[in-house]
Amino acid sequence: MNKFATLINIMITALAPIIWGSTYIVTTQTLPANMPLLASVIRALLAGIILLLFCRVRPYGVWWLKMAALGFLNIGLFFYCLFAAAYFLPGGLASLVMSCQPIIVMVIGALVFRHKLSIMHVFSALVGVAGIGLLVLNSAVQLNTQGIMVGLVGTTSMAMGILLTKHWGRPANMSLLAFTGWQLTLGGLMLLPAALWLETFPSQLTLTNIIGYGWLSLAGGVFGYFVWFRGIEKLPPVTTSFLGFMSSLSACVLGYLILGQTFTHLQLVGCVAIVTAIYLARPRHDKSQSPVALPQRKLGH
């Protein structure tokens, strides 16, 4: 893959976390209060069913278990933690907790998958986390232990999902659309019993609620996860995880534009630090870092 193709793949993949950055504002401003499970189920199932209507392909053999595991890590558990963290914590602080993902990807990748640890990646991760910290530094932040723990569980879940998605590839008979649709559907189904047991469906949905759920399902679910899984296939796992920093930047900018939140010089420095971290974590084009082709990923393009 040449430098231009890598740049295009990075830009396309970055669209997913940029859209996901709106989750914080959409959740708090448009959805019924205190229903993270219901929000997660609607987002995942609606997006998944839409995709599967166009891709009538099923997993086979051991891929049922693999797809269930990926659906749980990338969608079910992560969605719940994402929405719960948005309720427990201010959007900026929630994104700060989630920003630990590249570090977790590097650690698990080195310990479990024997990936090489790069000093540049470690430095880039620290720069990125510091940049996100600057974005929320001057906010009136009230720490919530439960929210922080939920956020850490969620970011660990997504980190494992990224690594396993890259490690396993996808079934030879399955397009990327179907691969995305099955993960969304299975992840949503896993959350459905808990949502029905723990939460009560609102007696009525307003137009604002419907628009909010529609945005999260279509933009954040269908489009967002399609380009995200595409990016996992095209880019190294660590590079993909660094692009998650764009979610925090997006949340901050949307808060400034829509909610009238402050945007100071320190926050601007934080934005520059985030972009710098992503740039430093870009793939290096040399022979020692040439990716190893996975058998499952040869088909379906």
Order of alpha helices (4+ residues) and beta strands (2+ residues): alpha-alpha-alpha-alpha-alpha-alpha-alpha-alpha-alpha-alpha-alpha-alpha-alpha-alpha-alpha
